[in-house]
Amino acid sequence: MRVIVACVTACMVSTAAHAAAPQHPQQSDSRIKTLVWSPNTVPEIRAAVGSAIAIEFGPGERVTDAWSSSMSDLTKPDYADHTVILKPKHVTPLAPLFVRTEHDGAERVYPFAFEAVENAEAPYVVRITNPADAVAAQRAAAARRRAAAEQQRARAALAAAASMPQRNANYTIQAGK
């Protein structure tokens, strides 16, 4: 009897542990698209009519405005920090879409070619990565590392000076009589 109870308990514990195991997320989801920004291109963004699409910028950017010649065919754009959400109401041909952001006090304007189509395999999220931001972040990190190393050298020099024996520095100067 004890053996049966132990087996049933072991099965229940292992089943509960298996059910509680975290599910592994997919490595990439086709509904999330990443674009590397280049100032010499105008990327095309396609959205499905009636479905929202989020255009997401880097974490250091703040969306301040979005406008298009086909704004009447969109529900009012929704801005949330570094994301703008658009939802097309009607089919529209490719039209210019501009998103204005603020990054470190500087204004940026991103042009896109936006199109709304019926029954499209459209992304839910388009992430914009700006290589200039990555380079600036790398430079800032390198500057922080240099400053930390300089501070460490200064601390080491102060510690070395403090550990030196006290020297007689109590001198007076007398003129001859």
C-alpha positions in Angstrom: 0.0 0.0 0.0 2.8 2.4 0.9 4.5 1.6 -2.4 1.4 2.5 -4.3 0.9 5.8 -2.4 4.6 6.7 -3.0 4.3 6.0 -6.7 1.1 8.0 -7.0 2.7 10.9 -5.1 5.8 10.8 -7.2 3.8 10.9 -10.4 1.7 13.8 -9.2 4.8 15.8 -8.2 6.6 15.1 -11.4 3.4 16.0 -13.4 3.1 19.3 -11.4 6.7 20.1 -12.0 6.4 19.3 -15.7 3.3 21.6 -16.0 5.1 24.4 -14.1 8.2 24.3 -16.4 8.5 27.5 -18.4 7.6 27.4 -22.1 10.4 28.3 -24.3 9.6 31.3 -26.6 10.0 31.1 -30.3 13.4 32.3 -31.5 11.8 34.6 -34.0 8.3 35.6 -34.8 7.4 36.5 -38.4 4.9 39.1 -37.0 7.8 41.1 -35.6 10.0 42.8 -38.2 13.2 44.6 -37.5 14.5 47.4 -39.8 18.0 48.8 -39.6 17.6 52.5 -40.3 19.5 54.1 -43.1 19.0 57.8 -43.9 19.3 57.1 -47.6 16.3 54.8 -47.8 12.6 55.0 -47.4 11.4 51.6 -46.0 8.0 50.3 -46.9 5.6 49.3 -44.2 2.5 47.3 -45.0 -0.4 47.0 -42.6 -3.6 45.0 -42.8 -6.9 47.0 -42.9 -8.5 46.9 -39.5 -5.4 45.7 -37.7 -3.1 47.8 -35.6 0.6 48.0 -36.3 3.2 49.3 -33.9 6.3 51.1 -35.1 8.8 50.9 -32.3 11.9 53.1 -32.1 15.0 52.8 -29.8 14.5 53.2 -26.1 16.3 56.6 -26.2 13.7 58.1 -28.6 10.4 59.6 -27.8 7.7 59.8 -30.6 6.3 63.3 -30.8 4.3 63.3 -34.0 3.2 61.2 -37.0 1.6 62.4 -40.1 0.7 61.1 -43.6 -1.1 62.3 -46.7 -3.5 59.4 -46.0 -4.2 60.3 -42.3 -7.9 60.3 -43.0 -7.7 56.6 -43.8 -6.1 55.8 -40.4 -7.5 55.9 -36.9 -5.8 58.6 -34.8 -2.2 57.6 -34.2 -1.4 56.6 -30.6 2.0 57.6 -29.3 3.5 55.8 -26.3 7.0 56.9 -25.5 9.1 55.3 -28.3 6.2 53.7 -30.1 3.6 54.9 -32.5 0.5 52.7 -33.2 -1.4 53.0 -36.5 -4.6 51.3 -37.5 -5.7 51.7 -41.1 -9.5 52.0 -41.8 -9.4 51.6 -45.6 -7.1 50.2 -48.3 -4.6 52.9 -49.2 -1.8 52.9 -51.9 1.8 53.6 -50.9 1.8 57.0 -49.3 4.5 58.9 -47.4 4.3 58.5 -43.6 6.6 60.6 -41.4 7.3 60.0 -37.7 9.0 62.7 -35.7 11.0 61.7 -32.6 13.1 63.4 -30.1 16.4 61.8 -29.1 18.8 63.5 -26.6 17.3 66.9 -27.3 17.6 66.5 -31.1 14.7 66.1 -33.5 14.7 63.3 -36.0 12.2 62.7 -38.8 11.8 59.2 -40.2 10.2 58.8 -43.6 8.3 55.6 -44.5 6.2 54.4 -47.5 3.0 53.2 -45.8 0.4 51.0 -47.5 -2.8 49.4 -46.1 -3.9 46.3 -47.8 -6.7 43.7 -47.4 -6.0 40.3 -46.0 -2.2 40.9 -45.8 0.4 39.0 -43.8 1.4 42.1 -42.1 3.6 42.5 -39.1 2.2 43.5 -35.7 5.4 45.3 -34.7 8.1 47.0 -36.8 11.2 47.7 -34.8 13.5 50.5 -36.1 17.1 50.2 -35.0 19.4 53.2 -35.7 23.1 52.2 -36.1 24.1 55.7 -35.0 22.5 55.1 -31.6 24.5 51.8 -31.2 27.7 53.6 -32.1 26.9 56.4 -29.7 26.2 53.9 -27.0 29.5 52.1 -27.6 31.4 55.4 -27.4 29.6 56.3 -24.2 30.4 52.9 -22.7 34.1 53.3 -23.7 34.2 56.8 -22.2 32.7 55.4 -18.9 35.3 52.6 -18.9 38.1 55.1 -19.4 36.8 57.4 -16.7 36.5 54.4 -14.3 40.1 53.3 -15.1 41.4 56.9 -14.5 39.5 57.0 -11.2 41.0 53.7 -10.2 44.5 54.9 -11.0 43.9 58.1 -9.0 42.7 56.1 -6.0 45.8 53.8 -6.3 48.1 56.8 -6.4 46.4 58.3 -3.3 46.6 55.0 -1.4 50.3 54.7 -2.3 51.0 58.3 -1.2 49.1 57.7 2.1 51.2 54.6 2.9 54.5 56.4 2.5 56.3 57.3 5.8 55.8 60.8 7.2 58.5 63.1 6.1 59.9 66.1 8.0 58.4 69.1 6.3 58.7 71.5 9.2 61.4 73.7 7.9 62.0 77.4 8.5 64.2 79.8 6.7 66.4 82.2 8.5 68.4 84.9 7.1 72.1 85.2 8.2 73.0 87.7 11.0 
